[in-house]
């Protein structure tokens, strides 16, 4: 299955859930960095008060959301950068924020990119993940995944299977609108230590993965 089909053939929430356990990697020109996706949030477009495209808002800053499914949307908050993938057809501005990965490839370089931070602090949040990958700009915004150094492996043979997938409200959504603030549109691997805000008491010995 190619990216354009994968990111348009069902609801954004279903795609978000299916991304868990898939390898996300970045080729920094020297080596491959990345890990397995363990946490992601769905944003449902013009009616979603938490989405950057709510109410049809459109500008050069969020144009990536209006591109065809499988397009990268990178946005910045202060000095931090966040990695999203647009879903659905062109001009239907839905997307998925990748919040965390369980690191596997290029760990030493990722630790260096994070200024020496290691363990769960390496990639347990969307800005931390981007720092670990060495991303400090929006150069790949509005590029198709297939035309970028990023790869999301869609081969089911390479997907890790979560023992339990948990759905919860998204993080950092304005509580002034409780309906959208509390919608269960964040998906994560239960017990995985790299999930943002996962408490130590909830860590699973196998990090929440089924053992093959």
C-alpha positions in Angstrom: 0.0 0.0 0.0 1.3 3.5 -0.9 1.2 6.5 1.4 -1.6 8.3 -0.6 -3.9 5.3 -0.3 -2.9 4.6 3.4 -3.6 8.1 4.5 -6.9 8.5 2.8 -8.7 5.1 2.8 -10.5 5.4 6.2 -11.2 7.8 9.0 -8.3 9.8 10.5 -9.0 8.2 13.9 -8.6 4.7 12.4 -5.4 5.7 10.6 -4.0 7.1 13.9 -4.7 3.9 15.8 -3.2 1.8 13.0 0.1 3.8 13.0 0.9 2.5 16.5 3.8 0.0 16.2 4.9 1.2 12.8 8.5 2.3 12.3 9.1 6.0 11.8 12.6 6.8 10.6 14.6 9.8 9.4 17.7 9.7 7.2 19.9 12.5 8.4 22.3 12.0 5.5 24.7 9.9 7.6 22.5 7.2 9.2 18.9 6.2 9.9 17.3 7.5 13.1 14.0 6.5 14.6 11.8 4.0 16.3 8.3 2.6 16.6 5.4 5.0 16.9 3.8 4.6 20.4 1.6 7.7 20.6 -0.3 9.8 18.1 -3.3 12.2 18.0 -6.0 12.7 15.4 -7.1 16.1 14.3 -10.4 16.2 12.4 -10.3 19.3 10.4 -12.7 22.3 10.1 -15.1 21.2 12.8 -12.4 20.2 15.3 -11.8 23.1 17.6 -8.4 21.8 18.5 -7.3 21.6 14.8 -5.1 24.2 13.2 -7.7 24.2 10.4 -10.7 24.8 12.6 -13.3 26.9 10.9 -11.5 26.7 7.6 -8.5 28.7 8.8 -5.9 28.6 6.1 -2.5 30.3 5.8 1.1 29.5 4.6 1.7 28.2 8.1 -0.9 25.4 8.0 -1.1 24.8 4.3 0.4 21.3 4.8 -2.9 20.2 6.3 -4.7 21.1 3.1 -2.4 19.0 1.0 -3.2 15.4 -0.1 -3.0 12.6 2.4 0.5 11.5 3.0 1.9 15.0 3.0 4.1 16.2 5.9 2.9 19.1 8.0 5.5 20.5 10.3 4.6 23.4 12.6 6.5 25.4 15.2 5.7 26.6 18.6 8.4 28.9 20.0 11.7 27.1 19.2 10.1 23.6 19.1 8.9 21.7 16.0 6.2 19.1 15.6 5.7 16.4 13.0 2.3 15.7 11.5 1.0 13.9 8.4 -2.0 15.1 6.5 -4.9 12.7 6.0 -7.8 12.5 3.6 -8.2 14.2 0.2 -6.6 17.5 -0.8 -8.5 20.5 0.8 -9.9 18.3 3.6 -7.5 19.5 6.3 -7.3 16.6 8.7 -4.0 15.3 10.1 -2.2 13.2 12.7 0.4 14.4 15.2 3.1 11.9 16.0 3.7 12.4 19.7 6.3 9.7 20.6 8.4 6.9 19.4 10.1 3.9 21.1 13.7 4.5 19.9 15.5 1.8 18.0 17.7 3.1 15.3 20.6 5.6 15.6 20.1 5.9 19.4 23.6 7.3 20.1 23.1 10.1 17.5 19.7 10.8 18.9 21.1 11.2 22.4 23.7 13.6 21.0 21.0 15.5 19.2 19.2 15.8 22.6 22.2 17.2 24.3 22.9 14.0 26.2 19.4 13.2 27.4 18.7 9.5 27.2 16.2 6.9 28.4 12.5 7.9 28.2 13.5 11.5 28.0 14.9 10.9 24.6 11.6 10.8 22.6 8.7 10.9 25.1 7.0 13.9 23.5 6.6 15.4 20.1 9.1 18.2 20.4 11.7 15.8 22.0 11.2 13.4 19.2 11.9 16.1 16.6 15.0 17.2 18.5 16.2 13.6 18.7 15.9 13.3 14.9 17.8 16.5 14.5 14.9 18.5 13.1 15.2 22.3 13.8 13.3 23.8 10.9 10.3 23.4 8.6 12.2 22.5 5.5 10.2 19.3 4.9 6.8 20.9 5.5 4.4 20.3 2.6 6.6 17.6 1.1 5.1 14.2 0.4 6.5 11.5 2.7 7.6 9.6 -0.3 9.7 12.6 -1.4 11.4 13.2 2.0 14.0 11.6 4.3 11.2 10.4 6.5 9.8 6.9 6.2 6.8 5.3 7.9 7.0 1.6 7.2 3.6 0.3 6.0 4.7 -3.3 5.8 2.7 -5.2 8.4 5.5 -7.7 8.8 7.6 -4.9 10.3 4.9 -3.6 12.6 5.1 -4.2 16.4 1.8 -5.2 17.9 0.6 -3.5 21.1 -0.8 -5.7 23.8 -3.3 -2.9 24.6 -4.1 0.4 22.7 -5.5 3.1 24.9 -7.6 6.0 23.8 -7.7 9.2 25.8 -8.2 12.9 25.4 -5.5 14.9 23.6 -2.9 16.8 25.4 -2.8 20.6 25.6 -6.3 21.1 24.1 -8.1 24.2 25.4 -10.6 23.2 28.1 -12.9 26.2 27.2 -14.5 23.7 24.8 -15.0 20.6 26.8 -16.5 18.6 24.0 -13.4 18.7 21.8 -11.0 18.9 24.7 -12.3 15.5 26.0 -12.7 13.6 22.8 -10.7 10.4 22.9 -8.5 11.1 19.9 -5.1 10.3 21.4 -4.0 6.7 20.9 -1.0 5.1 22.7 0.6 1.8 23.5 -0.5 0.9 27.0 2.5 0.6 29.4 5.1 1.9 27.0 7.5 4.1 28.9 8.1 6.5 25.9 4.4 7.6 25.9 4.3 11.3 27.0 3.2 11.6 30.6 3.2 7.9 31.2 3.7 7.3 35.0 6.5 5.0 36.1 4.0 2.9 38.0 2.3 2.1 34.7 5.4 1.0 32.8 5.1 -2.6 31.5 8.2 -4.9 31.6 7.8 -5.6 27.9 7.0 -1.9 27.2 3.5 -2.9 26.1 4.5 -5.0 23.1 3.4 -8.5 22.2 6.3 -10.9 22.1 6.7 -12.8 18.9 
